[in-house]
Amino acid sequence: MWKCKRFLRQSPIILVLTCVTFLVLILFARKGLVTNDQERFPEKSQDFMWDGSLSTSGAHNIRCSELEVSAESLYDVNCTAVLQGEVRAIKRSQLLKAQHKAVTHNDSYYADATKNCENFIRSRKYITFALSKQEEQVPIAYSVVIHQRADQFERLLRTIYTPQNIYCVHIDNKSSIGFKTVVRNIASCFPNVFIAGRLENIVYGSWSRVQADLNCMEELLARHLTWKYFINLCGMDFPIKTNLEIVHQLQDLKGSNSLESESAAEGKRLRWKYHFNVVNGKMVKTNVMKKPIFTVASIFSGSAYMVVSRPFVEHIFKDPKAKQLIEWSKDTYSPDEFIWATLQRMPGIPSSEPSHPKYDVSDMRSVARLVKWKYLEGDVTKGKPYPLCTGSHRRSVCVYGAGDLNWILQHHHLFANKFDTDVDPIALQCLEQYIRQKTLLGCSTQNLYRIF
């Protein structure tokens, strides 16, 4: 105060302004603009409802450059050359992969890291602010169905995470307690990520896979009131577009849906002509034929993955014909590969298409998922739809290698399947860096605000 008096004698106006500013700053500090960790990351209860609103309660104190993930690279490889399809760079990546086993974060790492959510979010470089008004206005609802590999799930979440979206995570109820705990800990660090309230015992080819998505759909509708589109994922998916690019494509859909829906080949029709039972964790066909369902013109073949509007999701829980199809499908084989495709061709379903074959949509024409099937790979100049997989195969699906990335990025799809760091960690490393670098093109210090 003695300094204030001295300045007052010298320049009353300057002193008054200085002292007032000083007192205002003290008042703001005491009002709690700087919060503690508990206030910033409140513990969520299961009935938490995320309304999609953003809070700008404190300036973000990290720079855009600090959100780059390239420094995490485990392999000294030229990702730009790999993405451009340069043969020498791809061969070098294959050599490095063979010489050095991938090092991934284990469950104990995440158990420890998530004890302090703020440190976890900062160290893992999550983007906790909206990068554009356009993205903020098109919130997306995600269902992510997983059963293992917390490291891959967390990398997927980090890449697709934005504060305006909402994420339902369904964990296979057969998964280990340790895995469930780790995933719950990760989800608890974010106000818009939650674990599905009802977990299914997932059996490959059974109804449980569809039910997992239905469980998430129902909760997503209740918890978030404004999301525009629903996208379902699994733990081996990865985006090949940034969130802004995804938003642009969703806006281009203008309320319509995008998913595979084609006339079914005769061989696939056996999947719903007979009753199937789950026996010792496997689907077993019986000799009992199912009664046909007359509320649909035909059963269509498709994929487990979809990009559908909110009205589509709302409708299937209300429409009697949709509910009848759902009930009828529960004892069929791999219903996830026909139920969404069939709903998309039913009259009255929002943005559905006519059942005529001219309206068939293949997986390559929809935006939902880019997949290479082993039996369709080969020489494109000789009529094959895509080149050979450079990774390996699992259930006839390509697990991508680094050599597939150039082909992948030429396509319009939002996500690609499958990736596995045990098969090719460099493929995921380069794709992850590419998506983050493109994402940060829209990052500036002017829009860095916390949402918590």
N, C-alpha and C positions, 0 to 999 in steps of 0.2 A: 504493500500500500504506500510505502514511502516513495517508491518510484512513481506511482501514479500522481502523488502530490507534486513532485518535482516537475513532471511533464505538464501538469495542470497549470503551474506558474508560467511555463514556457509556451505552451500552446493548448489552451482549454479544449478546443474542438477536437484536436487529434487525440487527446487523452480520453475524452468522453467516448469517442467512437471505439478506441482500443479497449477500454474497460468493459464497455457494453458487449463487444464481440467476445471477450474473454469469458464474461459471465454466461452468455448464451451457450457457448461451447460446453461449459461446466454443466449447465442445466440439461443439455442434450445427452451428455454422457451419463448423468444420473437418472435420466428417463429410461435407460436400458437399451440404447442403440447397440451397445456391445453386449451380446448375450453369452451365457455359458453353454456348454455342450448339451446339457439336458434340455435347455429351452430350444436350442436350435434343432435338435434331433429328438423330438418327442417319441416316446414308445407308442406304437400303434396297437390298437385293439382290433379284434376281428370284425367289428362292425364299423370300422373307419370308412367314411365316404369321401372320396377325392372328387372335388367339383371342377378340377381343371384350372382353377385360378392360380395366378402367380403372385407371390409376395416379393416386393423389392425392399425388404427391411434392412438391407445392409449392403454396402458396396463389396463386390467380389474383389479380393486382393491377390488374384493370380492373373498372369498375363496369358494371352492366347497361345503364345509360343510354349508355355509350360504344359500345355495339353497335348503336345505331340507325343506319339507313342514310339517313334522311330528309335529312341534311345534304349528301348527295351529289347531291341533285336538280339537274338541269341546266335544268329548265323550271319557271317560276313558275306552277304550276297547282294548283288546289285538288283534290287527289286524293280527298278524302272525298266531295266533290260529284260527281266523275267516277264513282266507284264506286257512288254512289247513283243514277246515271243521269240527273243533272240536265242538261237540254239545253244551257243556257247554258254550263256548265262544259265540256261535251264540245266545243261549238263553239269555245270559247276554246282548248282543247287542239289542235284541228285548225288553228287560225290560228297558234298558236305553232310547231307542227310545220312548217308551210309556210314560216314566216319564218326559222326557225333550224334548220340541219342538225344532226343528232345528232353529238355528240362522244363517241367511244368509245376505249377503251384499245387501242392497236395491239400487235402482237407484240413490238416492241422494248421497250415499257413492261413487259410481263410478263417478258421476258428479263432486264431489269435488276432488277425488283422481287423476283424469286425468287432472287436471289443471296444474300439474307439471309431465310431462311424465317420466322424469328420476326417480323421487321419486316413482312414481307408478310402474314402471318396477322393481325397486330395492325392494320395499316393498312387491310386489306380487311375487317376486322371479322368474322372467322370465329368461330363459337361452338364452342369446343373443350372443352366440358364437357356432361355429361348434364343436361338440365333437369328430368328427373323419373325416378323409379325405374321407372315404367311404361314409359317409352321405352327405358330401359336394358335392360329385360327382353325387348324385342321388336326385336332387330337386323334390319335389312333389307339385302338384297343388291341392288345396282344394276348394270345394264349400261348404259353410255352410249356410243352409237355416233355419232361425229362425223367431219367431213371438212374443216371450215373454221371461221372465226370464233372465235378463242380467247377473245375478250371475252364472247361469249354463253355459251360453255361455262363460263367461270370464274364468271359470275354465276349460272348454274344450279347449279354445284357449291357455291358459297357458300350458296345458299338451302336446299339439301337436306342440307348437310353436318352430320353429328353424329358424335361419336367412336365410338359403338357400331355404326354401320353400316359396310358395306364397299362400295367402288366400283371396278368394273372399267371402264376407259376403252378403247374400241376406236377407234383412229384409222385411217381409210381409208388403206391403204398407198400410194395414189396421191397423197396430200396432200404438200404441199411439205415439204422438210427443215426449213425454218424453223418451220413450224406444228407439226410433230412435236416439235421440240426444245422449243418453248415449252410445249406440253401436258405433256411429260415433266417439265419443270422445275416446273410447278405441282403435278403429282402427287407429285413427290419431297419436297414439303414436308409430306406427311401420311403417317402410318404405315398408314392404311387405304384409301389410294387407289393404284391401280397401273394400269399400261398392260398391255393384253392381250399375252401372250407371242407369240401368232400373229396377225398382221394380214392381213386380206383386202383384195384390190382390189375395192372395192364397185362394182357395176354396178347401176343402177336396174332393178328388176324381176327381178333374177337371184337365184340361190341364195346368193350371197355375203352378202346382208343377213341371212339366217337363220344362216349359218355364223358370222358375227361374234358374234351372241348366244350361239350354242352354245359358241364358244371362251371367252367370258366365263363362261358357266354352269359349265363344267368347272373353270375356275380358281377361281371363287368357292366351289365345293364343297370344293376342296382347301385353300384358304387360310383359310377361316373356318368353324369347326366348329359354330356355334350359330345362324346366321341363320335366320329363320323364313319369310320371303317373298322372292320375286324380282320385281323391277320393271325393265322395260327402257325406256330413254329414247333420244331423239335430241337433237341440239344445239338444236332449235327448240321443244322442250318447256319448260314451266315449271309448277311446282306451284301449285295453287290451294287447297291445304290445308297446314297446318303439319305438322311431323313428328309431333307429338302427335295431331293429328287423323287423320293417316294410320295411326298405330298403333291408334287406336280403331277405325277401319274394318277394319283387318286382323284385329283381335281379334273383331269382329262376324262376320267370315267363318267363324270357328271351324274353320279348316283347309281350307275350300273355296277354289276358284279363282274369279277374276272376269275374264272376257274375252269379247269378242264371238264368238258361234258360232251361225250361222244356216244354214238350208237355202239352198243356192246357187242363184242365178238362172241361167237357161239360158245367158245371154251370158257369164257367168264360167266356165262349165264348159269352155269352149274353152281356158282357161289350162292345164288339165292333161290335155286330150285329145290334145294334139300335143306333139311334141318341140320345144323351143326351144334355140337356141344363142346364145352371146355372140359377136357379130361387130363388130369395131372399136368396142368399148365400148357396144354396144347389143344388146338382145334381139331375135332374129330367129326368127320362126315357120317351122318346116319343114312339109312335107306328110306327114310320118311320124306316124302315130297311135301313141300310147302303149298298151301293154298295160294293161288294168285291174288294179287292185290288189284282191285278194280278202280281205285281212286286216282291212279296215275296211268297215263297212256302207255308208258314204257319205262323200264329201268335203264338208266344210262350209266356208262362207265366213266370213271374220272380218277381223281387223286384225293388223297387225304387233306390236301392243302388248298386254301382258298383266300380270296380277297373279296369280302362281301360288305355291303352297306349295313348300317345300323337298322334300317327298316326291315331288311332281310332277316336279321337275327331276331328282332322283336316278333316278327310274323310267325316264325316256326314254333314259337312257344304258345301261340294263340290259335293258329289255324287248325281246325279239326282234321283236314286231310293231311297236313304236314305231320301232325301228331300221330295219325294212323300209320303213316309210312315209317315213322321213327319206331313205333311199337312193333310193326311187322318185320323190321330189319334186325331185330335184336338177336335172332338165332341164325343169322347168315354168316358166311365167311367173308372177312375183310369188308365189312359194310362201309368203312371210311372211304373206300374207293368206288362207291356208287351212290351213297346217300346224298352227299352235297351236289353231285352231278345231276341227280334226279330232281332234287328240290329246285335246282336252277332251271328246269324245263317244265315245271308245273304251273299251270295258269293260276293267277292270283298271287303268286309269290312276288314280292317287290323286285322289279327289274329282271324277272325271269325271261327266258327266251322260248320261242315255240319249239315243239318237239320234232319238227321236221329236220331231217339230216342236214339240210342246208345251213342250219344254225349250230351245227356241231363245232366245238372249239377244242383243239388239241392242247396238250400241255405246252407245246412250243409257241402257241398263239396267245395263251393267257399270260398274265404277269406274275402269277402266284409263286411258281417254283421252277428253277432250271435244273433238270435232272438228266443224266446220261444213263440209258439202259444198255447193258452189255450186249444184248442180242440185236441192238440197232446201231451199234458203233461200227465204223469202218471208213472206207474211202468215199468221201462226200461227192467226188467227181463221178462215182459209179452208183450214185443214188442213195447212199446212206445219209441219214439226217444229221449225224455229227461224227467227228473224228474219234479215234481210239482214246480211251482213258489213259492218262499217264500215271495214275496212282494205282489203286487196286479196286476190287469189287466186294460188295457186301450185299447179299440177297439180290444179286444181278444189277445193283446200282453202283455207279462209279463213285469211289471215294477219291475226290480230286487230288491231283498232284500239281506241283508248281507249273508244269507244262500245260495245264488246262486253263490257266488264268487268262491268257490272251483271248481264247475262245469265249470264256465265260463273260468277260467284260464287253463283248460285242453284242450282247443280248439285252433285251428290254426288261427282263424279269427283275423283280425286286429282291429275291433271295435265291440262293443256290443250295443244293443238297447233293452230296454229303461232304463234310470236312472232318478230318480227324488228325490231331497232332501226332498220334502214334503212327499214322501212315505217312503223312508229309507235313511236318511242322512249318516248313518254309512257305508252303502254299497259303496257310493261314496267316503267317507273319507278314507276307507281302500284301495280301488282300486287306488285312487289318490296317496296315500303314496307309495304303492307298485310300481307303474309305475315310480315315481320320484326316488325312491331308486335304481331301476334297471338302470335307465337312468344315474345316477351319478356314476355308477361303471366305466364309461368311462371318468370321469371328472378328470382332473389334472391341476395344476397351469400352466403347460407349454402351454396349448391351450386356456387360458382365454384371449380373445381379443374382443374388442368392434366391432360391425359392423356399428355403426352409425357415 
